[in-house]
């Protein structure tokens, strides 16, 4: 998926960077522990944003 965004092959470091950014976004979007995650991982695809 990252090759579609950046037009290059995805290596370990760019996958790790994307994972870290998504993790930080999830923490910022979760205001209370009982709220759902707005960013969901989609196996084989990437991520999707779910809002209520």
mmCIF entry with sequence, helices, sheets and N, C-alpha, C, O atoms, coordinates in Angstrom:
data_MODEL
# 
_entry.id   MODEL 
# 
_entity.id                         1 
_entity.type                       polymer 
_entity.pdbx_number_of_molecules   1 
# 
_entity_poly.entity_id                      1 
_entity_poly.type                           'polypeptide(L)' 
_entity_poly.nstd_linkage                   no 
_entity_poly.nstd_monomer                   no 
_entity_poly.pdbx_seq_one_letter_code       
;(UNK)(UNK)(UNK)(UNK)(UNK)(UNK)(UNK)(UNK)(UNK)(UNK)(UNK)(UNK)(UNK)(UNK)(UNK)(UNK)
(UNK)(UNK)(UNK)(UNK)(UNK)(UNK)(UNK)(UNK)(UNK)(UNK)(UNK)(UNK)(UNK)(UNK)(UNK)(UNK)
(UNK)(UNK)(UNK)(UNK)(UNK)(UNK)(UNK)(UNK)(UNK)(UNK)(UNK)(UNK)(UNK)(UNK)(UNK)(UNK)
(UNK)(UNK)(UNK)(UNK)
;
_entity_poly.pdbx_seq_one_letter_code_can   XXXXXXXXXXXXXXXXXXXXXXXXXXXXXXXXXXXXXXXXXXXXXXXXXXXX 
_entity_poly.pdbx_strand_id                 A 
# 
loop_
_entity_poly_seq.entity_id 
_entity_poly_seq.num 
_entity_poly_seq.mon_id 
_entity_poly_seq.hetero 
1 1  UNK n 
1 2  UNK n 
1 3  UNK n 
1 4  UNK n 
1 5  UNK n 
1 6  UNK n 
1 7  UNK n 
1 8  UNK n 
1 9  UNK n 
1 10 UNK n 
1 11 UNK n 
1 12 UNK n 
1 13 UNK n 
1 14 UNK n 
1 15 UNK n 
1 16 UNK n 
1 17 UNK n 
1 18 UNK n 
1 19 UNK n 
1 20 UNK n 
1 21 UNK n 
1 22 UNK n 
1 23 UNK n 
1 24 UNK n 
1 25 UNK n 
1 26 UNK n 
1 27 UNK n 
1 28 UNK n 
1 29 UNK n 
1 30 UNK n 
1 31 UNK n 
1 32 UNK n 
1 33 UNK n 
1 34 UNK n 
1 35 UNK n 
1 36 UNK n 
1 37 UNK n 
1 38 UNK n 
1 39 UNK n 
1 40 UNK n 
1 41 UNK n 
1 42 UNK n 
1 43 UNK n 
1 44 UNK n 
1 45 UNK n 
1 46 UNK n 
1 47 UNK n 
1 48 UNK n 
1 49 UNK n 
1 50 UNK n 
1 51 UNK n 
1 52 UNK n 
# 
_struct_asym.id          A 
_struct_asym.entity_id   1 
# 
loop_
_struct_conf.conf_type_id 
_struct_conf.id 
_struct_conf.pdbx_PDB_helix_id 
_struct_conf.beg_label_comp_id 
_struct_conf.beg_label_asym_id 
_struct_conf.beg_label_seq_id 
_struct_conf.pdbx_beg_PDB_ins_code 
_struct_conf.end_label_comp_id 
_struct_conf.end_label_asym_id 
_struct_conf.end_label_seq_id 
_struct_conf.pdbx_end_PDB_ins_code 
_struct_conf.beg_auth_comp_id 
_struct_conf.beg_auth_asym_id 
_struct_conf.beg_auth_seq_id 
_struct_conf.end_auth_comp_id 
_struct_conf.end_auth_asym_id 
_struct_conf.end_auth_seq_id 
_struct_conf.pdbx_PDB_helix_class 
_struct_conf.details 
_struct_conf.pdbx_PDB_helix_length 
HELX_P HELX_P1 AA1 UNK A 2  ? UNK A 6  ? UNK A 2  UNK A 6  1 ? 5  
HELX_P HELX_P2 AA2 UNK A 12 ? UNK A 29 ? UNK A 12 UNK A 29 1 ? 18 
# 
_struct_conf_type.id          HELX_P 
_struct_conf_type.criteria    ? 
_struct_conf_type.reference   ? 
# 
_struct_sheet.id               AA1 
_struct_sheet.type             ? 
_struct_sheet.number_strands   2 
_struct_sheet.details          ? 
# 
_struct_sheet_order.sheet_id     AA1 
_struct_sheet_order.range_id_1   1 
_struct_sheet_order.range_id_2   2 
_struct_sheet_order.offset       ? 
_struct_sheet_order.sense        anti-parallel 
# 
loop_
_struct_sheet_range.sheet_id 
_struct_sheet_range.id 
_struct_sheet_range.beg_label_comp_id 
_struct_sheet_range.beg_label_asym_id 
_struct_sheet_range.beg_label_seq_id 
_struct_sheet_range.pdbx_beg_PDB_ins_code 
_struct_sheet_range.end_label_comp_id 
_struct_sheet_range.end_label_asym_id 
_struct_sheet_range.end_label_seq_id 
_struct_sheet_range.pdbx_end_PDB_ins_code 
_struct_sheet_range.beg_auth_comp_id 
_struct_sheet_range.beg_auth_asym_id 
_struct_sheet_range.beg_auth_seq_id 
_struct_sheet_range.end_auth_comp_id 
_struct_sheet_range.end_auth_asym_id 
_struct_sheet_range.end_auth_seq_id 
AA1 1 UNK A 39 ? UNK A 42 ? UNK A 39 UNK A 42 
AA1 2 UNK A 46 ? UNK A 49 ? UNK A 46 UNK A 49 
# 
loop_
_atom_site.group_PDB 
_atom_site.id 
_atom_site.type_symbol 
_atom_site.label_atom_id 
_atom_site.label_alt_id 
_atom_site.label_comp_id 
_atom_site.label_asym_id 
_atom_site.label_entity_id 
_atom_site.label_seq_id 
_atom_site.pdbx_PDB_ins_code 
_atom_site.Cartn_x 
_atom_site.Cartn_y 
_atom_site.Cartn_z 
_atom_site.occupancy 
_atom_site.B_iso_or_equiv 
_atom_site.pdbx_formal_charge 
_atom_site.auth_seq_id 
_atom_site.auth_comp_id 
_atom_site.auth_asym_id 
_atom_site.auth_atom_id 
_atom_site.pdbx_PDB_model_num 
ATOM 1   N N  . UNK A 1 1  ? 0.818   -1.193 0.000  1.00 0.00 ? 1  UNK A N  1 
ATOM 2   C CA . UNK A 1 1  ? 0.000   0.000  0.000  1.00 0.00 ? 1  UNK A CA 1 
ATOM 3   C C  . UNK A 1 1  ? 0.858   1.252  0.000  1.00 0.00 ? 1  UNK A C  1 
ATOM 4   O O  . UNK A 1 1  ? 0.505   2.235  -0.651 1.00 0.00 ? 1  UNK A O  1 
ATOM 5   N N  . UNK A 1 2  ? 1.977   1.241  0.714  1.00 0.00 ? 2  UNK A N  1 
ATOM 6   C CA . UNK A 1 2  ? 2.800   2.445  0.758  1.00 0.00 ? 2  UNK A CA 1 
ATOM 7   C C  . UNK A 1 2  ? 3.393   2.773  -0.600 1.00 0.00 ? 2  UNK A C  1 
ATOM 8   O O  . UNK A 1 2  ? 3.680   3.938  -0.876 1.00 0.00 ? 2  UNK A O  1 
ATOM 9   N N  . UNK A 1 3  ? 3.588   1.761  -1.467 1.00 0.00 ? 3  UNK A N  1 
ATOM 10  C CA . UNK A 1 3  ? 4.111   2.061  -2.797 1.00 0.00 ? 3  UNK A CA 1 
ATOM 11  C C  . UNK A 1 3  ? 3.098   2.868  -3.605 1.00 0.00 ? 3  UNK A C  1 
ATOM 12  O O  . UNK A 1 3  ? 3.491   3.589  -4.523 1.00 0.00 ? 3  UNK A O  1 
ATOM 13  N N  . UNK A 1 4  ? 1.806   2.768  -3.290 1.00 0.00 ? 4  UNK A N  1 
ATOM 14  C CA . UNK A 1 4  ? 0.801   3.581  -3.964 1.00 0.00 ? 4  UNK A CA 1 
ATOM 15  C C  . UNK A 1 4  ? 0.846   5.028  -3.490 1.00 0.00 ? 4  UNK A C  1 
ATOM 16  O O  . UNK A 1 4  ? 0.531   5.946  -4.247 1.00 0.00 ? 4  UNK A O  1 
ATOM 17  N N  . UNK A 1 5  ? 1.237   5.226  -2.244 1.00 0.00 ? 5  UNK A N  1 
ATOM 18  C CA . UNK A 1 5  ? 1.291   6.574  -1.686 1.00 0.00 ? 5  UNK A CA 1 
ATOM 19  C C  . UNK A 1 5  ? 2.594   7.274  -2.057 1.00 0.00 ? 5  UNK A C  1 
ATOM 20  O O  . UNK A 1 5  ? 2.573   8.403  -2.546 1.00 0.00 ? 5  UNK A O  1 
ATOM 21  N N  . UNK A 1 6  ? 3.726   6.611  -1.828 1.00 0.00 ? 6  UNK A N  1 
ATOM 22  C CA . UNK A 1 6  ? 5.023   7.246  -2.047 1.00 0.00 ? 6  UNK A CA 1 
ATOM 23  C C  . UNK A 1 6  ? 5.697   6.825  -3.345 1.00 0.00 ? 6  UNK A C  1 
ATOM 24  O O  . UNK A 1 6  ? 6.797   7.295  -3.638 1.00 0.00 ? 6  UNK A O  1 
ATOM 25  N N  . UNK A 1 7  ? 5.076   5.958  -4.127 1.00 0.00 ? 7  UNK A N  1 
ATOM 26  C CA . UNK A 1 7  ? 5.610   5.506  -5.410 1.00 0.00 ? 7  UNK A CA 1 
ATOM 27  C C  . UNK A 1 7  ? 6.987   4.848  -5.281 1.00 0.00 ? 7  UNK A C  1 
ATOM 28  O O  . UNK A 1 7  ? 7.853   5.016  -6.139 1.00 0.00 ? 7  UNK A O  1 
ATOM 29  N N  . UNK A 1 8  ? 7.166   4.109  -4.206 1.00 0.00 ? 8  UNK A N  1 
ATOM 30  C CA . UNK A 1 8  ? 8.409   3.373  -4.018 1.00 0.00 ? 8  UNK A CA 1 
ATOM 31  C C  . UNK A 1 8  ? 8.145   2.121  -3.199 1.00 0.00 ? 8  UNK A C  1 
ATOM 32  O O  . UNK A 1 8  ? 7.084   1.977  -2.591 1.00 0.00 ? 8  UNK A O  1 
ATOM 33  N N  . UNK A 1 9  ? 9.111   1.224  -3.187 1.00 0.00 ? 9  UNK A N  1 
ATOM 34  C CA . UNK A 1 9  ? 8.964   0.001  -2.403 1.00 0.00 ? 9  UNK A CA 1 
ATOM 35  C C  . UNK A 1 9  ? 8.961   0.312  -0.915 1.00 0.00 ? 9  UNK A C  1 
ATOM 36  O O  . UNK A 1 9  ? 9.618   1.245  -0.453 1.00 0.00 ? 9  UNK A O  1 
ATOM 37  N N  . UNK A 1 10 ? 8.216   -0.481 -0.189 1.00 0.00 ? 10 UNK A N  1 
ATOM 38  C CA . UNK A 1 10 ? 8.105   -0.317 1.253  1.00 0.00 ? 10 UNK A CA 1 
ATOM 39  C C  . UNK A 1 10 ? 9.138   -1.216 1.922  1.00 0.00 ? 10 UNK A C  1 
ATOM 40  O O  . UNK A 1 10 ? 9.130   -2.429 1.710  1.00 0.00 ? 10 UNK A O  1 
ATOM 41  N N  . UNK A 1 11 ? 10.003  -0.651 2.706  1.00 0.00 ? 11 UNK A N  1 
ATOM 42  C CA . UNK A 1 11 ? 10.966  -1.458 3.438  1.00 0.00 ? 11 UNK A CA 1 
ATOM 43  C C  . UNK A 1 11 ? 10.593  -1.468 4.922  1.00 0.00 ? 11 UNK A C  1 
ATOM 44  O O  . UNK A 1 11 ? 9.590   -0.881 5.328  1.00 0.00 ? 11 UNK A O  1 
ATOM 45  N N  . UNK A 1 12 ? 11.406  -2.133 5.705  1.00 0.00 ? 12 UNK A N  1 
ATOM 46  C CA . UNK A 1 12 ? 11.120  -2.298 7.126  1.00 0.00 ? 12 UNK A CA 1 
ATOM 47  C C  . UNK A 1 12 ? 10.971  -0.956 7.835  1.00 0.00 ? 12 UNK A C  1 
ATOM 48  O O  . UNK A 1 12 ? 10.058  -0.789 8.644  1.00 0.00 ? 12 UNK A O  1 
ATOM 49  N N  . UNK A 1 13 ? 11.840  -0.005 7.552  1.00 0.00 ? 13 UNK A N  1 
ATOM 50  C CA . UNK A 1 13 ? 11.832  1.264  8.281  1.00 0.00 ? 13 UNK A CA 1 
ATOM 51  C C  . UNK A 1 13 ? 10.608  2.104  7.961  1.00 0.00 ? 13 UNK A C  1 
ATOM 52  O O  . UNK A 1 13 ? 10.066  2.757  8.852  1.00 0.00 ? 13 UNK A O  1 
ATOM 53  N N  . UNK A 1 14 ? 10.162  2.103  6.721  1.00 0.00 ? 14 UNK A N  1 
ATOM 54  C CA . UNK A 1 14 ? 8.969   2.889  6.408  1.00 0.00 ? 14 UNK A CA 1 
ATOM 55  C C  . UNK A 1 14 ? 7.723   2.224  6.989  1.00 0.00 ? 14 UNK A C  1 
ATOM 56  O O  . UNK A 1 14 ? 6.808   2.924  7.424  1.00 0.00 ? 14 UNK A O  1 
ATOM 57  N N  . UNK A 1 15 ? 7.662   0.882  7.009  1.00 0.00 ? 15 UNK A N  1 
ATOM 58  C CA . UNK A 1 15 ? 6.535   0.200  7.651  1.00 0.00 ? 15 UNK A CA 1 
ATOM 59  C C  . UNK A 1 15 ? 6.511   0.511  9.135  1.00 0.00 ? 15 UNK A C  1 
ATOM 60  O O  . UNK A 1 15 ? 5.443   0.737  9.705  1.00 0.00 ? 15 UNK A O  1 
ATOM 61  N N  . UNK A 1 16 ? 7.671   0.525  9.764  1.00 0.00 ? 16 UNK A N  1 
ATOM 62  C CA . UNK A 1 16 ? 7.775   0.834  11.191 1.00 0.00 ? 16 UNK A CA 1 
ATOM 63  C C  . UNK A 1 16 ? 7.350   2.277  11.449 1.00 0.00 ? 16 UNK A C  1 
ATOM 64  O O  . UNK A 1 16 ? 6.672   2.549  12.441 1.00 0.00 ? 16 UNK A O  1 
ATOM 65  N N  . UNK A 1 17 ? 7.734   3.201  10.579 1.00 0.00 ? 17 UNK A N  1 
ATOM 66  C CA . UNK A 1 17 ? 7.357   4.609  10.737 1.00 0.00 ? 17 UNK A CA 1 
ATOM 67  C C  . UNK A 1 17 ? 5.845   4.776  10.625 1.00 0.00 ? 17 UNK A C  1 
ATOM 68  O O  . UNK A 1 17 ? 5.246   5.511  11.410 1.00 0.00 ? 17 UNK A O  1 
ATOM 69  N N  . UNK A 1 18 ? 5.224   4.107  9.666  1.00 0.00 ? 18 UNK A N  1 
ATOM 70  C CA . UNK A 1 18 ? 3.775   4.185  9.499  1.00 0.00 ? 18 UNK A CA 1 
ATOM 71  C C  . UNK A 1 18 ? 3.081   3.627  10.737 1.00 0.00 ? 18 UNK A C  1 
ATOM 72  O O  . UNK A 1 18 ? 2.132   4.225  11.243 1.00 0.00 ? 18 UNK A O  1 
ATOM 73  N N  . UNK A 1 19 ? 3.555   2.482  11.224 1.00 0.00 ? 19 UNK A N  1 
ATOM 74  C CA . UNK A 1 19 ? 2.979   1.877  12.430 1.00 0.00 ? 19 UNK A CA 1 
ATOM 75  C C  . UNK A 1 19 ? 3.084   2.839  13.614 1.00 0.00 ? 19 UNK A C  1 
ATOM 76  O O  . UNK A 1 19 ? 2.129   2.987  14.377 1.00 0.00 ? 19 UNK A O  1 
ATOM 77  N N  . UNK A 1 20 ? 4.231   3.489  13.772 1.00 0.00 ? 20 UNK A N  1 
ATOM 78  C CA . UNK A 1 20 ? 4.418   4.432  14.876 1.00 0.00 ? 20 UNK A CA 1 
ATOM 79  C C  . UNK A 1 20 ? 3.475   5.629  14.760 1.00 0.00 ? 20 UNK A C  1 
ATOM 80  O O  . UNK A 1 20 ? 2.908   6.067  15.761 1.00 0.00 ? 20 UNK A O  1 
ATOM 81  N N  . UNK A 1 21 ? 3.305   6.158  13.558 1.00 0.00 ? 21 UNK A N  1 
ATOM 82  C CA . UNK A 1 21 ? 2.401   7.295  13.365 1.00 0.00 ? 21 UNK A CA 1 
ATOM 83  C C  . UNK A 1 21 ? 0.953   6.912  13.651 1.00 0.00 ? 21 UNK A C  1 
ATOM 84  O O  . UNK A 1 21 ? 0.222   7.675  14.283 1.00 0.00 ? 21 UNK A O  1 
ATOM 85  N N  . UNK A 1 22 ? 0.540   5.745  13.192 1.00 0.00 ? 22 UNK A N  1 
ATOM 86  C CA . UNK A 1 22 ? -0.825  5.279  13.458 1.00 0.00 ? 22 UNK A CA 1 
ATOM 87  C C  . UNK A 1 22 ? -1.032  5.086  14.953 1.00 0.00 ? 22 UNK A C  1 
ATOM 88  O O  . UNK A 1 22 ? -2.084  5.438  15.487 1.00 0.00 ? 22 UNK A O  1 
ATOM 89  N N  . UNK A 1 23 ? -0.032  4.529  15.631 1.00 0.00 ? 23 UNK A N  1 
ATOM 90  C CA . UNK A 1 23 ? -0.116  4.330  17.076 1.00 0.00 ? 23 UNK A CA 1 
ATOM 91  C C  . UNK A 1 23 ? -0.297  5.663  17.806 1.00 0.00 ? 23 UNK A C  1 
ATOM 92  O O  . UNK A 1 23 ? -1.110  5.763  18.724 1.00 0.00 ? 23 UNK A O  1 
ATOM 93  N N  . UNK A 1 24 ? 0.457   6.679  17.400 1.00 0.00 ? 24 UNK A N  1 
ATOM 94  C CA . UNK A 1 24 ? 0.342   8.001  18.023 1.00 0.00 ? 24 UNK A CA 1 
ATOM 95  C C  . UNK A 1 24 ? -1.015  8.628  17.733 1.00 0.00 ? 24 UNK A C  1 
ATOM 96  O O  . UNK A 1 24 ? -1.602  9.260  18.611 1.00 0.00 ? 24 UNK A O  1 
ATOM 97  N N  . UNK A 1 25 ? -1.520  8.465  16.519 1.00 0.00 ? 25 UNK A N  1 
ATOM 98  C CA . UNK A 1 25 ? -2.853  8.977  16.183 1.00 0.00 ? 25 UNK A CA 1 
ATOM 99  C C  . UNK A 1 25 ? -3.930  8.301  17.023 1.00 0.00 ? 25 UNK A C  1 
ATOM 100 O O  . UNK A 1 25 ? -4.852  8.956  17.509 1.00 0.00 ? 25 UNK A O  1 
ATOM 101 N N  . UNK A 1 26 ? -3.807  6.985  17.189 1.00 0.00 ? 26 UNK A N  1 
ATOM 102 C CA . UNK A 1 26 ? -4.789  6.264  18.009 1.00 0.00 ? 26 UNK A CA 1 
ATOM 103 C C  . UNK A 1 26 ? -4.806  6.796  19.435 1.00 0.00 ? 26 UNK A C  1 
ATOM 104 O O  . UNK A 1 26 ? -5.878  6.966  20.017 1.00 0.00 ? 26 UNK A O  1 
ATOM 105 N N  . UNK A 1 27 ? -3.637  7.058  20.003 1.00 0.00 ? 27 UNK A N  1 
ATOM 106 C CA . UNK A 1 27 ? -3.562  7.573  21.370 1.00 0.00 ? 27 UNK A CA 1 
ATOM 107 C C  . UNK A 1 27 ? -4.175  8.960  21.470 1.00 0.00 ? 27 UNK A C  1 
ATOM 108 O O  . UNK A 1 27 ? -4.851  9.269  22.452 1.00 0.00 ? 27 UNK A O  1 
ATOM 109 N N  . UNK A 1 28 ? -3.948  9.797  20.469 1.00 0.00 ? 28 UNK A N  1 
ATOM 110 C CA . UNK A 1 28 ? -4.495  11.158 20.504 1.00 0.00 ? 28 UNK A CA 1 
ATOM 111 C C  . UNK A 1 28 ? -6.008  11.169 20.303 1.00 0.00 ? 28 UNK A C  1 
ATOM 112 O O  . UNK A 1 28 ? -6.696  12.025 20.858 1.00 0.00 ? 28 UNK A O  1 
ATOM 113 N N  . UNK A 1 29 ? -6.524  10.247 19.531 1.00 0.00 ? 29 UNK A N  1 
ATOM 114 C CA . UNK A 1 29 ? -7.957  10.210 19.259 1.00 0.00 ? 29 UNK A CA 1 
ATOM 115 C C  . UNK A 1 29 ? -8.752  9.522  20.362 1.00 0.00 ? 29 UNK A C  1 
ATOM 116 O O  . UNK A 1 29 ? -9.977  9.634  20.405 1.00 0.00 ? 29 UNK A O  1 
ATOM 117 N N  . UNK A 1 30 ? -8.080  8.829  21.234 1.00 0.00 ? 30 UNK A N  1 
ATOM 118 C CA . UNK A 1 30 ? -8.771  8.115  22.321 1.00 0.00 ? 30 UNK A CA 1 
ATOM 119 C C  . UNK A 1 30 ? -8.745  8.988  23.570 1.00 0.00 ? 30 UNK A C  1 
ATOM 120 O O  . UNK A 1 30 ? -7.758  9.023  24.304 1.00 0.00 ? 30 UNK A O  1 
ATOM 121 N N  . UNK A 1 31 ? -9.846  9.689  23.794 1.00 0.00 ? 31 UNK A N  1 
ATOM 122 C CA . UNK A 1 31 ? -9.926  10.629 24.905 1.00 0.00 ? 31 UNK A CA 1 
ATOM 123 C C  . UNK A 1 31 ? -10.177 9.932  26.234 1.00 0.00 ? 31 UNK A C  1 
ATOM 124 O O  . UNK A 1 31 ? -9.713  10.392 27.277 1.00 0.00 ? 31 UNK A O  1 
ATOM 125 N N  . UNK A 1 32 ? -10.915 8.819  26.199 1.00 0.00 ? 32 UNK A N  1 
ATOM 126 C CA . UNK A 1 32 ? -11.212 8.033  27.387 1.00 0.00 ? 32 UNK A CA 1 
ATOM 127 C C  . UNK A 1 32 ? -10.983 6.563  27.074 1.00 0.00 ? 32 UNK A C  1 
ATOM 128 O O  . UNK A 1 32 ? -11.201 6.136  25.941 1.00 0.00 ? 32 UNK A O  1 
ATOM 129 N N  . UNK A 1 33 ? -10.547 5.779  28.062 1.00 0.00 ? 33 UNK A N  1 
ATOM 130 C CA . UNK A 1 33 ? -10.228 4.363  27.806 1.00 0.00 ? 33 UNK A CA 1 
ATOM 131 C C  . UNK A 1 33 ? -11.402 3.536  27.282 1.00 0.00 ? 33 UNK A C  1 
ATOM 132 O O  . UNK A 1 33 ? -11.185 2.555  26.570 1.00 0.00 ? 33 UNK A O  1 
ATOM 133 N N  . UNK A 1 34 ? -12.635 3.906  27.614 1.00 0.00 ? 34 UNK A N  1 
ATOM 134 C CA . UNK A 1 34 ? -13.769 3.092  27.180 1.00 0.00 ? 34 UNK A CA 1 
ATOM 135 C C  . UNK A 1 34 ? -14.272 3.467  25.777 1.00 0.00 ? 34 UNK A C  1 
ATOM 136 O O  . UNK A 1 34 ? -15.189 2.824  25.268 1.00 0.00 ? 34 UNK A O  1 
ATOM 137 N N  . UNK A 1 35 ? -13.694 4.485  25.150 1.00 0.00 ? 35 UNK A N  1 
ATOM 138 C CA . UNK A 1 35 ? -14.083 4.855  23.788 1.00 0.00 ? 35 UNK A CA 1 
ATOM 139 C C  . UNK A 1 35 ? -13.472 3.874  22.784 1.00 0.00 ? 35 UNK A C  1 
ATOM 140 O O  . UNK A 1 35 ? -12.406 3.313  23.040 1.00 0.00 ? 35 UNK A O  1 
ATOM 141 N N  . UNK A 1 36 ? -14.127 3.666  21.662 1.00 0.00 ? 36 UNK A N  1 
ATOM 142 C CA . UNK A 1 36 ? -13.590 2.740  20.652 1.00 0.00 ? 36 UNK A CA 1 
ATOM 143 C C  . UNK A 1 36 ? -12.393 3.329  19.916 1.00 0.00 ? 36 UNK A C  1 
ATOM 144 O O  . UNK A 1 36 ? -12.194 4.544  19.914 1.00 0.00 ? 36 UNK A O  1 
ATOM 145 N N  . UNK A 1 37 ? -11.604 2.472  19.296 1.00 0.00 ? 37 UNK A N  1 
ATOM 146 C CA . UNK A 1 37 ? -10.529 2.936  18.425 1.00 0.00 ? 37 UNK A CA 1 
ATOM 147 C C  . UNK A 1 37 ? -11.142 3.433  17.128 1.00 0.00 ? 37 UNK A C  1 
ATOM 148 O O  . UNK A 1 37 ? -11.962 2.744  16.522 1.00 0.00 ? 37 UNK A O  1 
ATOM 149 N N  . UNK A 1 38 ? -10.750 4.623  16.702 1.00 0.00 ? 38 UNK A N  1 
ATOM 150 C CA . UNK A 1 38 ? -11.284 5.172  15.461 1.00 0.00 ? 38 UNK A CA 1 
ATOM 151 C C  . UNK A 1 38 ? -10.513 4.677  14.245 1.00 0.00 ? 38 UNK A C  1 
ATOM 152 O O  . UNK A 1 38 ? -11.052 4.638  13.139 1.00 0.00 ? 38 UNK A O  1 
ATOM 153 N N  . UNK A 1 39 ? -9.274  4.305  14.443 1.00 0.00 ? 39 UNK A N  1 
ATOM 154 C CA . UNK A 1 39 ? -8.460  3.806  13.344 1.00 0.00 ? 39 UNK A CA 1 
ATOM 155 C C  . UNK A 1 39 ? -8.347  2.299  13.505 1.00 0.00 ? 39 UNK A C  1 
ATOM 156 O O  . UNK A 1 39 ? -7.816  1.804  14.499 1.00 0.00 ? 39 UNK A O  1 
ATOM 157 N N  . UNK A 1 40 ? -8.852  1.583  12.517 1.00 0.00 ? 40 UNK A N  1 
ATOM 158 C CA . UNK A 1 40 ? -8.823  0.123  12.562 1.00 0.00 ? 40 UNK A CA 1 
ATOM 159 C C  . UNK A 1 40 ? -7.824  -0.422 11.549 1.00 0.00 ? 40 UNK A C  1 
ATOM 160 O O  . UNK A 1 40 ? -7.679  0.120  10.453 1.00 0.00 ? 40 UNK A O  1 
ATOM 161 N N  . UNK A 1 41 ? -7.142  -1.492 11.922 1.00 0.00 ? 41 UNK A N  1 
ATOM 162 C CA . UNK A 1 41 ? -6.253  -2.184 10.996 1.00 0.00 ? 41 UNK A CA 1 
ATOM 163 C C  . UNK A 1 41 ? -7.074  -3.118 10.127 1.00 0.00 ? 41 UNK A C  1 
ATOM 164 O O  . UNK A 1 41 ? -7.947  -3.835 10.617 1.00 0.00 ? 41 UNK A O  1 
ATOM 165 N N  . UNK A 1 42 ? -6.786  -3.105 8.832  1.00 0.00 ? 42 UNK A N  1 
ATOM 166 C CA . UNK A 1 42 ? -7.461  -3.988 7.888  1.00 0.00 ? 42 UNK A CA 1 
ATOM 167 C C  . UNK A 1 42 ? -6.392  -4.910 7.312  1.00 0.00 ? 42 UNK A C  1 
ATOM 168 O O  . UNK A 1 42 ? -5.501  -4.468 6.586  1.00 0.00 ? 42 UNK A O  1 
ATOM 169 N N  . UNK A 1 43 ? -6.489  -6.179 7.640  1.00 0.00 ? 43 UNK A N  1 
ATOM 170 C CA . UNK A 1 43 ? -5.469  -7.146 7.232  1.00 0.00 ? 43 UNK A CA 1 
ATOM 171 C C  . UNK A 1 43 ? -5.283  -7.167 5.713  1.00 0.00 ? 43 UNK A C  1 
ATOM 172 O O  . UNK A 1 43 ? -6.245  -7.303 4.957  1.00 0.00 ? 43 UNK A O  1 
ATOM 173 N N  . UNK A 1 44 ? -4.035  -7.031 5.288  1.00 0.00 ? 44 UNK A N  1 
ATOM 174 C CA . UNK A 1 44 ? -3.697  -7.079 3.869  1.00 0.00 ? 44 UNK A CA 1 
ATOM 175 C C  . UNK A 1 44 ? -3.987  -5.805 3.100  1.00 0.00 ? 44 UNK A C  1 
ATOM 176 O O  . UNK A 1 44 ? -3.641  -5.705 1.923  1.00 0.00 ? 44 UNK A O  1 
ATOM 177 N N  . UNK A 1 45 ? -4.618  -4.826 3.744  1.00 0.00 ? 45 UNK A N  1 
ATOM 178 C CA . UNK A 1 45 ? -4.981  -3.581 3.069  1.00 0.00 ? 45 UNK A CA 1 
ATOM 179 C C  . UNK A 1 45 ? -4.257  -2.387 3.678  1.00 0.00 ? 45 UNK A C  1 
ATOM 180 O O  . UNK A 1 45 ? -3.565  -1.647 2.979  1.00 0.00 ? 45 UNK A O  1 
ATOM 181 N N  . UNK A 1 46 ? -4.420  -2.207 4.973  1.00 0.00 ? 46 UNK A N  1 
ATOM 182 C CA . UNK A 1 46 ? -3.830  -1.057 5.644  1.00 0.00 ? 46 UNK A CA 1 
ATOM 183 C C  . UNK A 1 46 ? -4.676  -0.656 6.831  1.00 0.00 ? 46 UNK A C  1 
ATOM 184 O O  . UNK A 1 46 ? -4.858  -1.433 7.768  1.00 0.00 ? 46 UNK A O  1 
ATOM 185 N N  . UNK A 1 47 ? -5.193  0.559  6.790  1.00 0.00 ? 47 UNK A N  1 
ATOM 186 C CA . UNK A 1 47 ? -5.966  1.105  7.901  1.00 0.00 ? 47 UNK A CA 1 
ATOM 187 C C  . UNK A 1 47 ? -7.223  1.767  7.370  1.00 0.00 ? 47 UNK A C  1 
ATOM 188 O O  . UNK A 1 47 ? -7.285  2.179  6.212  1.00 0.00 ? 47 UNK A O  1 
ATOM 189 N N  . UNK A 1 48 ? -8.239  1.865  8.247  1.00 0.00 ? 48 UNK A N  1 
ATOM 190 C CA . UNK A 1 48 ? -9.427  2.618  7.893  1.00 0.00 ? 48 UNK A CA 1 
ATOM 191 C C  . UNK A 1 48 ? -9.878  3.415  9.103  1.00 0.00 ? 48 UNK A C  1 
ATOM 192 O O  . UNK A 1 48 ? -9.657  3.010  10.244 1.00 0.00 ? 48 UNK A O  1 
ATOM 193 N N  . UNK A 1 49 ? -10.511 4.545  8.848  1.00 0.00 ? 49 UNK A N  1 
ATOM 194 C CA . UNK A 1 49 ? -10.995 5.428  9.897  1.00 0.00 ? 49 UNK A CA 1 
ATOM 195 C C  . UNK A 1 49 ? -12.484 5.185  10.072 1.00 0.00 ? 49 UNK A C  1 
ATOM 196 O O  . UNK A 1 49 ? -13.260 5.318  9.126  1.00 0.00 ? 49 UNK A O  1 
ATOM 197 N N  . UNK A 1 50 ? -12.875 4.830  11.279 1.00 0.00 ? 50 UNK A N  1 
ATOM 198 C CA . UNK A 1 50 ? -14.274 4.603  11.619 1.00 0.00 ? 50 UNK A CA 1 
ATOM 199 C C  . UNK A 1 50 ? -14.703 5.683  12.600 1.00 0.00 ? 50 UNK A C  1 
ATOM 200 O O  . UNK A 1 50 ? -14.086 5.844  13.652 1.00 0.00 ? 50 UNK A O  1 
ATOM 201 N N  . UNK A 1 51 ? -15.743 6.416  12.269 1.00 0.00 ? 51 UNK A N  1 
ATOM 202 C CA . UNK A 1 51 ? -16.269 7.397  13.210 1.00 0.00 ? 51 UNK A CA 1 
ATOM 203 C C  . UNK A 1 51 ? -17.706 7.059  13.550 1.00 0.00 ? 51 UNK A C  1 
ATOM 204 O O  . UNK A 1 51 ? -18.398 6.374  12.796 1.00 0.00 ? 51 UNK A O  1 
ATOM 205 N N  . UNK A 1 52 ? -18.132 7.540  14.674 1.00 0.00 ? 52 UNK A N  1 
ATOM 206 C CA . UNK A 1 52 ? -19.484 7.227  15.157 1.00 0.00 ? 52 UNK A CA 1 
ATOM 207 C C  . UNK A 1 52 ? -20.488 8.207  14.624 1.00 0.00 ? 52 UNK A C  1 
ATOM 208 O O  . UNK A 1 52 ? -21.677 8.098  14.925 1.00 0.00 ? 52 UNK A O  1 
# 
